[in-house]
Amino acid sequence: MDIQTILLIVGLVLGFLLAVNIGGNDACNPTAPAIGAGALTLRKALFFFAIFTILGATLQGFMVMKTIGSGIVPQIDVIGAVSIVIAANIWIFFATMMGMNISTGHSLIAAVIGYGIIHYSIAGLNTEVIWSIVLSWITSPFCALVVAFGIYRVIAAYLARHQDNQKRIDKYLRLMLIAALCFGAYSFGANDVSHATGVFIQITGAALGTPSMITMFMLALFGAAGMVIGGLLIGSKVIETMAFKVTRLDLSTALAASVGNSCVVIMFVTVPFFAIGYGLPISSSYAAVGAIVGAGMAKSMKSVSKRTTFKLVSYWIITIPACIALSAGIYLLFLQFI
């Protein structure tokens, strides 16, 4: 067994670990609204999360995987893929243990850029793809905030006209919130599976001799399994932050946040794929936070915790230089010995 094959196996193991970390950090995105509003327990919410994350990853994950796999740099070699995944694993696990919902995609793309700067130089990076991704990072939380704000106002207007049957309405809101969770988990799987496995498309396909679509399907299933395990094992800390510390969610705000987040994520995955040939790997975390803040603001500006929101945004900012530096440093270290 040559060194490249060994590195590929190591890389795939690390990729699975990355999927676990992504699930641990991002399981909160579709589940936190329902849990925060008391519509579902943590265990039941994660059950729905598991089923629909796998569906989203396997049915639509390929739309974004090609962007991560070959969009930012011309090609990622095995040493580079391993370096990228180690760097992203370190940062995402740290943030998860701190209970902070960061962008796992943001972490991975910053790590790809760190590798690309060393291997290809800055001039070798595909700035067009990078800027399109950066644009999606900036716009996604604001889009989710606006959509969730609008949805809450519609829900509130409806409830104001039907106050005589609150018990029945609450029952329907709970059912719609569960459906929104399922849609959110599907969107999450479609968007985030690329973060764990996208860097391995080219090298895995070459090693196995499989066509691109088959390779992406296998990697999507592989990554989805890891994300589900991560959500079940280490997802509770970040879920607690998002469900209870950003704003106090009731059924109406939770439904608005959940639908707003899901719609924005699936829009960025699907629309650009059909328009320009590749989906944009947005941060489902940014969209989730934006949606929860937007729903909270629509109900009451004072209900949103400025301290928690500031802390989350601070972690988002630190993520970029941290992952670039980690990836570049690890890649340089590998080059000294391989």
GUSE-313874 format. One line per 8 residues: number of its first residue (from 1); their letters; for each residue x, y, z of C-alpha. Coordinates in pm, 1 decimal. Layout:
NUM = A = X Y Z; ...
// end
This chain:
1 = MDIQTILL = 0.0 0.0 0.0; 160.4 327.6 -112.4; 166.7 649.6 86.0; -105.9 813.2 -127.8; -350.0 528.6 -57.2; -271.4 542.3 314.1; -327.9 917.1 314.8; -659.6 874.3 131.9
9 = IVGLVLGF = -779.4 625.5 396.0; -662.4 856.3 674.7; -829.1 1147.4 499.8; -1163.0 966.9 469.8; -1150.4 872.1 837.6; -1082.5 1236.1 920.9; -1361.4 1335.1 681.9; -1602.5 1115.9 875.2
17 = LLAVNIGG = -1482.0 1276.7 1197.3; -1541.5 1615.9 1035.9; -1896.7 1508.9 949.5; -1944.8 1414.5 1315.7; -1820.1 1757.8 1424.1; -2040.9 1931.3 1166.9; -2343.0 1740.7 1294.1; -2250.7 1829.3 1651.1
25 = NDACNPTA = -2227.1 2198.5 1572.5; -2505.4 2234.8 1316.4; -2777.4 1996.3 1437.5; -2913.4 2298.1 1622.7; -2998.5 2479.4 1298.9; -3310.4 2277.2 1211.1; -3390.4 2150.7 1562.7; -3342.8 2447.9 1798.0
33 = PAIGAGAL = -3669.4 2631.9 1716.1; -3887.9 2328.4 1787.5; -3696.3 2247.5 2106.5; -3690.4 2608.7 2226.4; -4066.6 2641.0 2178.7; -4132.6 2313.7 2360.3; -4288.4 2145.0 2057.4; -4047.1 1850.3 2075.0
41 = TLRKALFF = -3798.8 1704.8 2319.2; -3431.1 1694.8 2223.4; -3450.0 1321.2 2156.7; -3753.3 1340.7 1928.6; -3615.8 1641.8 1742.0; -3290.1 1458.5 1672.5; -3485.7 1157.3 1544.7; -3646.9 1370.7 1271.6
49 = FAIFTILG = -3311.9 1542.0 1213.8; -3144.5 1207.5 1142.6; -3397.2 1087.4 885.4; -3427.2 1406.9 683.8; -3058.2 1500.3 695.7; -2977.0 1171.0 521.9; -3248.9 1234.2 261.9; -3125.5 1584.5 184.9
57 = ATLQGFMV = -2762.0 1476.2 161.1; -2825.9 1185.9 -73.5; -3086.7 1353.7 -295.5; -2938.9 1702.4 -335.1; -2595.1 1700.9 -172.6; -2419.0 1666.7 -509.1; -2535.1 2018.9 -606.1; -2291.0 2179.2 -362.8
65 = MKTIGSGI = -2023.2 1908.5 -335.3; -1868.5 1998.5 -671.4; -1822.9 2361.7 -555.3; -1615.5 2255.5 -254.7; -1435.7 1978.9 -439.8; -1298.6 2171.5 -734.1; -1431.1 2527.5 -739.3; -1191.4 2722.5 -517.5
73 = VPQIDVIG = -861.6 2567.3 -628.7; -780.9 2376.4 -948.9; -728.6 2051.3 -758.8; -674.9 1930.9 -403.3; -411.1 1664.0 -353.6; -429.3 1401.3 -80.2; -192.0 1581.4 156.2; -388.9 1900.3 107.7
81 = AVSIVIAA = -723.4 1727.1 171.2; -591.9 1575.9 494.6; -452.4 1913.1 606.5; -780.8 2090.0 530.5; -989.4 1836.4 719.0; -760.9 1833.4 1025.0; -771.1 2214.0 1045.2; -1150.2 2228.5 1014.4
89 = NIWIFFAT = -1192.7 1946.9 1269.3; -984.1 2128.0 1529.2; -1170.9 2456.4 1501.8; -1524.1 2317.1 1475.0; -1477.2 2083.4 1773.1; -1341.5 2371.6 1982.8; -1638.3 2593.3 1896.5; -1885.6 2310.7 1963.4
97 = MMGMNIST = -1741.6 2248.8 2308.2; -1782.5 2622.0 2376.5; -2148.4 2598.2 2273.0; -2097.5 2836.3 1980.5; -2282.6 2786.2 1653.5; -2021.5 2874.9 1391.0; -2024.1 2818.6 1017.5; -1877.7 2476.2 949.9
105 = GHSLIAAV = -1875.9 2554.3 577.6; -1702.4 2882.5 653.8; -1439.6 2683.6 847.3; -1381.1 2435.8 567.6; -1363.4 2693.9 288.2; -1119.4 2904.7 490.6; -910.1 2588.9 535.1; -920.8 2525.6 157.3
113 = IGYGIIHY = -801.5 2882.8 102.8; -516.7 2829.9 351.5; -404.5 2521.4 159.1; -449.3 2700.4 -173.8; -234.4 2996.0 -67.8; 56.1 2762.6 11.7; 15.3 2521.9 -281.2; -95.8 2755.9 -561.0
121 = SIAGLNTE = -26.4 3104.4 -417.0; -300.1 3365.4 -389.2; -297.5 3410.9 -766.8; -391.0 3044.3 -810.6; -718.1 3074.1 -620.6; -1046.6 3098.9 -811.3; -1149.8 3441.1 -683.1; -1477.3 3435.6 -877.2
129 = VIWSIVLS = -1601.0 3133.3 -684.1; -1461.6 3269.6 -355.4; -1641.8 3601.4 -397.7; -1968.3 3428.4 -486.3; -1935.7 3222.2 -167.5; -1846.7 3531.3 39.5; -2152.2 3706.1 -103.7; -2370.3 3415.1 4.8
137 = WITSPFCA = -2218.9 3432.5 355.2; -2310.3 3799.1 382.2; -2655.6 3776.1 229.2; -2780.1 3451.5 386.1; -2825.2 3573.0 746.6; -2991.8 3895.0 628.9; -3218.0 3705.9 388.4; -3316.0 3464.9 665.8
145 = LVVAFGIY = -3373.3 3753.9 908.5; -3602.5 3935.7 664.7; -3793.3 3620.1 565.3; -3843.3 3510.1 927.7; -3947.2 3863.5 1026.9; -4210.0 3867.0 751.0; -4338.3 3516.1 828.0; -4381.9 3601.4 1195.3
153 = RVIAAYLA = -4584.0 3910.9 1110.5; -4813.1 3701.9 888.8; -4856.5 3441.4 1164.8; -4919.4 3710.4 1427.0; -5181.4 3880.3 1208.0; -5361.6 3548.5 1158.5; -5355.2 3467.7 1530.2; -5492.0 3810.1 1616.3
161 = RHQDNQKR = -5802.1 3731.2 1411.2; -5851.3 3382.5 1558.7; -5793.1 3421.7 1931.3; -6109.5 3230.5 2017.4; -5957.8 2889.9 1938.6; -5603.0 2918.2 2072.8; -5573.4 2556.6 2184.1; -5652.2 2422.3 1837.8
169 = IDKYLRLM = -5422.5 2677.2 1673.3; -5135.8 2578.3 1904.0; -5183.9 2217.0 1798.0; -5154.9 2312.5 1431.0; -4851.6 2532.6 1501.6; -4676.8 2238.0 1667.8; -4748.0 2014.2 1367.3; -4625.5 2280.9 1125.5
177 = LIAALCFG = -4315.8 2331.0 1338.3; -4234.6 1958.8 1317.6; -4282.5 1972.4 939.4; -4056.1 2279.4 925.0; -3791.8 2091.6 1126.8; -3801.4 1806.5 873.2; -3767.0 2052.1 584.2; -3483.5 2227.3 769.1
185 = AYSFGAND = -3298.6 1900.4 826.7; -3340.7 1813.1 458.6; -3200.0 2153.9 359.1; -2915.2 2110.9 607.5; -2821.5 1771.2 464.7; -2828.1 1902.9 107.6; -2607.5 2200.1 194.9; -2369.8 2077.2 465.0
193 = VSHATGVF = -2270.6 1728.2 350.0; -2036.6 1897.5 102.1; -1843.8 2048.7 391.3; -1737.4 1707.3 516.6; -1674.2 1522.9 190.3; -1640.0 1770.7 -96.6; -1259.7 1781.1 -85.5; -1245.9 1405.7 -148.0
201 = IQITGAAL = -1448.3 1386.9 -472.1; -1157.5 1391.5 -716.8; -915.1 1171.3 -525.1; -1180.9 917.1 -421.6; -1315.7 891.5 -775.9; -965.5 842.7 -910.7; -882.1 577.0 -650.8; -1203.4 378.9 -700.0
209 = GTPSMITM = -1247.0 443.6 -1071.3; -1609.2 549.9 -1021.0; -1796.8 818.9 -1218.9; -1837.1 1157.9 -1054.7; -2208.7 1120.6 -970.3; -2162.6 778.0 -811.8; -1864.1 904.7 -613.6; -2064.9 1201.8 -485.2
217 = FMLALFGA = -2359.2 980.0 -386.0; -2133.7 745.2 -187.3; -1959.4 1036.1 -17.2; -2294.3 1201.3 57.3; -2422.1 889.5 232.8; -2089.3 856.3 414.6; -2098.1 1218.6 531.5; -2466.6 1212.1 627.2
225 = AGMVIGGL = -2407.2 916.6 858.9; -2132.8 1111.0 1035.4; -2346.8 1423.9 1071.0; -2630.2 1225.9 1226.8; -2395.0 1062.2 1476.1; -2246.6 1400.7 1565.2; -2587.3 1554.4 1625.3; -2682.3 1268.7 1856.0
233 = LIGSKVIE = -2353.6 1258.3 2050.0; -2232.2 1616.5 2089.3; -2510.9 1841.2 1958.5; -2673.4 1935.8 2289.7; -2443.3 2226.4 2390.0; -2496.6 2431.3 2075.7; -2866.8 2337.5 2064.0; -2904.0 2484.0 2413.7
241 = TMAFKVTR = -2745.2 2811.8 2303.3; -2964.0 2846.9 1995.2; -3286.8 2721.5 2152.5; -3279.1 2923.9 2475.2; -3007.7 3194.1 2478.5; -3054.3 3400.2 2158.9; -3421.3 3480.8 2225.0; -3714.4 3322.3 2406.4
249 = LDLSTALA = -3895.8 3121.6 2143.4; -4266.3 3050.5 2144.5; -4454.6 2848.4 1882.2; -4503.6 3145.3 1648.5; -4146.2 3277.5 1656.8; -4007.7 2924.4 1633.0; -4215.9 2845.7 1324.6; -4115.1 3171.9 1156.8
257 = ASVGNSCV = -3746.5 3108.1 1233.5; -3756.5 2747.1 1117.7; -3932.8 2819.3 787.9; -3720.1 3126.9 720.3; -3395.8 2937.7 772.6; -3502.2 2636.4 564.6; -3626.2 2839.6 268.8; -3308.7 3046.0 245.9
265 = VIMFVTVP = -3075.5 2743.7 269.8; -3256.1 2536.7 5.2; -3278.3 2843.5 -220.3; -2900.1 2891.0 -218.2; -2845.3 2520.5 -283.5; -3094.4 2483.6 -569.2; -3133.0 2811.3 -760.6; -2761.6 2875.8 -833.2
273 = FFAIGYGL = -2716.1 2510.3 -937.9; -2967.2 2547.7 -1218.4; -2854.3 2902.4 -1302.5; -2473.6 2872.5 -1300.2; -2401.8 2500.8 -1262.2; -2306.3 2480.3 -896.4; -2487.8 2538.7 -568.6; -2353.8 2794.2 -323.3
281 = PISSSYAA = -2244.8 2637.8 7.9; -2389.7 2897.7 240.3; -2365.2 2886.5 614.8; -2676.8 2718.3 746.5; -2561.3 2846.1 1087.3; -2564.6 3208.6 974.0; -2909.4 3157.2 822.6; -3034.8 2986.8 1141.1
289 = VGAIVGAG = -2909.8 3266.1 1367.7; -3042.3 3531.0 1128.3; -3383.8 3363.9 1121.6; -3408.1 3332.2 1501.8; -3298.5 3694.5 1549.4; -3544.1 3809.2 1280.9; -3836.6 3624.2 1438.4; -3741.5 3755.8 1782.4
297 = MAKSMKSV = -3715.5 4112.9 1653.2; -4056.0 4085.2 1487.0; -4211.6 4001.5 1821.8; -4006.2 4239.8 2037.5; -3671.2 4410.4 1975.2; -3585.9 4373.3 2343.7; -3630.2 3993.9 2337.3; -3304.5 3930.8 2145.7
305 = SKRTTFKL = -2996.8 3879.5 2363.3; -2731.2 4125.0 2246.2; -2463.7 3947.1 2449.8; -2524.3 3604.1 2294.4; -2559.9 3748.0 1944.1; -2234.2 3945.2 1978.3; -2051.6 3637.0 2103.9; -2175.2 3427.6 1810.7
313 = VSYWIITI = -2073.5 3692.3 1555.0; -1729.0 3722.1 1718.6; -1671.8 3350.5 1665.3; -1783.4 3385.1 1302.6; -1519.1 3654.5 1243.0; -1238.5 3464.6 1416.1; -1316.6 3149.9 1216.2; -1169.3 3284.6 890.2
321 = PACIALSA = -811.1 3363.9 999.6; -804.5 3072.9 1244.7; -883.0 2809.0 980.6; -662.1 2967.1 711.9; -367.8 2967.8 952.1; -434.6 2615.7 1083.2; -464.1 2465.6 735.3; -159.1 2642.5 594.7
329 = GIYLLFLQ = 49.6 2548.5 898.2; -55.1 2182.3 894.6; 7.2 2154.2 518.4; 354.5 2306.5 553.9; 428.8 2067.2 840.9; 326.0 1765.9 629.7; 549.7 1883.1 344.9; 848.3 1868.4 578.2
337 = FI = 803.1 1494.6 634.0; 633.2 1356.7 318.4
// end
